Amino acid sequence: MIDQVLGKMEPFDYESGPIWGLGVIRTKSLQLLKFERMFKICRNKKGKLLEIGCGGGRFLETIRRYNPNLRLYGCDVNRKIIESNRNSNKNIYYRWGDVLKLPYKDNSFDFVIGIDILEHVESLDEALNEIKRVLKKNGSLFFSIPTEKNPLCLWNILIKLGRDIKKEYIGHVQRLTYRDVINLSKRHGFRIKRKEHNTFIIGQIFDIIYYSMWGFNNLGDNLRDVNKDEQIRGDEGVFKKFLFSLKNLIGFINYYESKLFYKMAPLSNSIDITLTYPGEKN
């Protein structure tokens, strides 16, 4: 089954967990690559766009910079970050919301995006049914989701050895292959427009080292701080500035590795998929 949760664990606490996605995307990184792939669905277009699991609003802020003609909406299960987003940007409409019960009317949006969100959802079928409900006929859906069960993915090997770091630290509950994602999309009536893969051997090695370090108290705290924002403040210490520079270097390598090998699905760790929905409701 696609909707699977490995093992038994307490529900992940998204209120006290790490904050993701502050600032605007500026540097060569995996985030920029996902933005470039996503932005193809709404470049030079008008309409309403919803980001599910918007976090600190990084993708929405970047979209607004390059296409101010869109009406932008964001929802997230973290009430604190939604309140912060509302206070910092009045031009984007933020609401608290769960992807399994979105707080919007039927046929509300021309575009829906979800970047690294569906791996946190226990029922992908329910999530896609909700997305279809709020998406207009012939609307576009873009989502990026880990495919850590790909046969040659290093994360798949690590999980088989008993180390499921991402479930513990950031709440991943889905373990999928790229074929699972494609089959899921087709089963829900979506038409696949593009599929591109990201995070290969070098990116996966860095990824595993990075999340493994979260277990060390002070170092883990510094890594979480560095990861949440695109820019470092001038008053940060030397060590944190070093970590930030290292993060940018790793992001630069991952960006070009993923652009080069984007068709090599079995070796990848994630898929970026662009879909259109013809409008037939289940």
Secondary structure, 3 states (H helix, E strand, C coil): CCCCCCCCCCCCCCCCCCCCCCCCCCCCCHHHHHHHHHHCCCCCCCEEEEEECCCCCHHHHHHHHHCCCEEEEEEECCHHHHHHHHHHCCCCEEEECECCECCCCCCCEEEEEEECCHHHCCCHHHHHHHHHHHEEEEEEEEEEEECCCCCCCHHHHHHHCCCCHHHHHHCCCCCCCHHHHHHHHHHCCCEEEEEEEECCHHHHHHHHHHHHHHHCHHHHHHHHHHHHCCCCCCCCCHHHHHHHHHHHHHHHHHHHHHHHCCCCHHHCCEEEEEEEECCCCC
